[in-house]
Amino acid sequence: MTVTYWSLLIICPFVFAAGLLDAVAGGGGLISLPAYLIAGLPPHNAIATNKLSSSIGTVASTTRFIKNGCVDWPTAIPSAALAVLGSIAGANLVLSINDNVIRYVMLALIPVLAFVVLRRRNPDVEDTVPISRDRQFTVVCLAALIVGMYDGFYGPGTGTFLLLAYTQLAKLPLRLAAGNVKIANLSSNIGSLIVFLINGQAIVPIGCIAA
């Protein structure tokens, strides 16, 4: 696909707004992904290009969390590996589905995800019941695998779903949960992005400018 000024004129303001939404409430992909579709990108290209721009942005925020010691490494490393595997499976699955079917799926999911993501309550970290380390490890890894698969298939709301799983189910402290979310999210982004790049779906110039 040829990069045009018209497509960038549509995409860039929406991606900017998506960044603001991510900073305030999360779920910026609910804005950026439709922006690529509005600009005329086919669904597979839209998902892949959105993944490219979001991956670059996630690197910076993940680095900040690591620098400030906000990562529980014993759970972060294995969950990151599982997030990669899940996202690779999800990306390959979405590539096997017809563009028109994906378009209808996206149109159906966007309002539902917007309702879930924007309506979510902040995790209650004051009233958490401790759980065993083994159970915590299991929950974190399973959440990374399942949500990673969703991230590779579609993506918007991944960080929100991971944060809810890590705080509400795994009972990680909010500070460590947020850091682990970034590690898992970056890993799933990279896994699915590699699949999209290998299959020539990501429009690199647009993705880099949007990032």
N, C-alpha and C positions, 0 to 999 in steps of 0.2 A: 504493500500500500504506500502511495506517495504522501509524504508529510506536507500538508498545506497550512497556510496561515489561518484559514477558516477553522480547521480542526483544532489548532492550538488555541485560537481565540475562545473556543468553547471549553476545551479541556482545562486550561490553566487556571481560570478563575474558580472553577468547580473544585479542582484539586487543592487550591489554596483554602477554600471554604472547608474542604474535608479535613485538612490539617488542623484548622481551628476547632472543628467538631471533635476530632480525636483528642485534642488537648483538654477540652472541657468535659466531654461525656463519653468519648470513644465512639466507634462505629463510623469513622470517616469513609470507609469503603462503600457505605450506603449512598454516598454522594459521588465519589470519584468513579466508581464502576459504571453507574448509569451515564456519567459524563462522556466516557469513551463510546458508549453506544449511541448517544445523541450526536456525537461527532462523526458517526458513520462507520465505526469499526465493527466488523463482525464479532459475534459473541466470544468465540475462542480467542481472537486477537485482543478483544477488550479485557478479558480475564487475564491473559498473559501479560499485556502491557501494564495493566494496573498492578500486577504482581511485581513487575520490574521496578516501578516507581516506589511502591510501598517498601520493597526490600531495601532500597538505598536509604530511605528515611529511617527504617528500623535499625539500621547499623548504628546510626548516631545515638539514638536513645538507648540502645542496648549497651553501648560503650559507656555511657554515663552511669547506668545502673551498676555495671561491673566495677567501674572506678570507685564508686561510693560503697562498695561492699554489700550490695543489696541482692546477693545471689546465694542460694543454698546449693552449693556445688554437688554434694552427694546425690541430690535428686535432679538437679538441672542437667547434668551430663547425660545420664541414660534417657531422660525424658526428651532431650534434644534429639538424640539418635532415633527415638521412636517417632518424634514429630516429623523428622525427615522421611522415614519410611512411609508414614501415613500420608504425607503430602504428595509423595511420588505416586502412591496408589491413587489418590484422589485426582491428581493431574492427568494421569493416564486414563482414568475413568471418564473424565469430562471430555477428553480429546476423542474418545470413542463414540461420543453421542453427537447426533446431527445438530448443526448450528441452529436450526429452527426450533428444535426441542429445547435446547439450552436457552434460547431467547424467552420461551414461554415459562420455563422454570425460573429464570431470573425475575421476570415480571411478577410471578406469583410470590416469590420469596422476599423481594425487597420490602413491601409493606409489612409483612409479618416480622421480619428481622428488625425493621425500624421500630416497631412497637415494642419488641422484646428488649432491644439494646437501650433505647431511650427511656424506657420505663423502669429499668433495673434500679434497685436500691443499692446504695453503697454498702459494701460488706461490713457486717457487724463484727468487729474484731475484739470488742470488749467482752463479749459473752461467748467465748469459744470453749468447747469441751475438748481437752487434750485427747489425742488418739495415739496409738502405738506408732513407732517409727516405721515398722514394716507396712502397716496399713497406709500410712501417709505416702510412702514410697510407691506402693501399688496404685493408689488413686492418682497421684501425679503422673505416673507413666501411662496409665490407661487414658487419662484425660488428654495427654499430649498426643497419643496415637490417634484417638478418635477425632479430636478437634483438628489435628494436623491433616487428617484425611479430608475433613470438611474444608480446611483452608486451601488445600490443593484443588479441590473440586470447584469452590466458589469464593470464599474468603471473608466477606464483610462480617464484622462482629467477632472474629477469632479471639482477639485479645480480651474482650468482655467475657466470652464463654470460658476461656482459660482462667481468668481471674476469679470468676465465680466458683469454678471447680476447685481451684487451689485454696481459696479461703473458706468456702462453705463446706466442702467435702474433705479436703486434705488438711484443713485447719492450719495452714501455714500463716504466720504473721503477715499482715498486709505488705510490709516493706519487702520481705523476702519473696512473697507471692508475686508482687509486681515485677521484681527482677527476674524470677523464674519464668514468668509469662513472656518477657522480652526475649529470653534465651530460646524458649520453645517456638515463639512466633517467628523469630529470625530464622531458626532452623527450618521450619516448615516453609517459609518464604523461599529460602535457598533451594530446598529440595524440589519444590514444584517449579520454580523458575528455571532450573536446569532442564527439566523435562520440556518446558515450553520453548526454551531456546534451542534445544536439540531438534525440536519439531518445527522450528521456524515460525512460531506463533507470536512471539513478542516483537512489537515494532520499537526497536531500540531507540531511535532518535526521539520519538514522542515520549517514551518512558523516561529517558534521561532528562529531558526538558521539564517534564512534570515533576520529577524527583527534585 
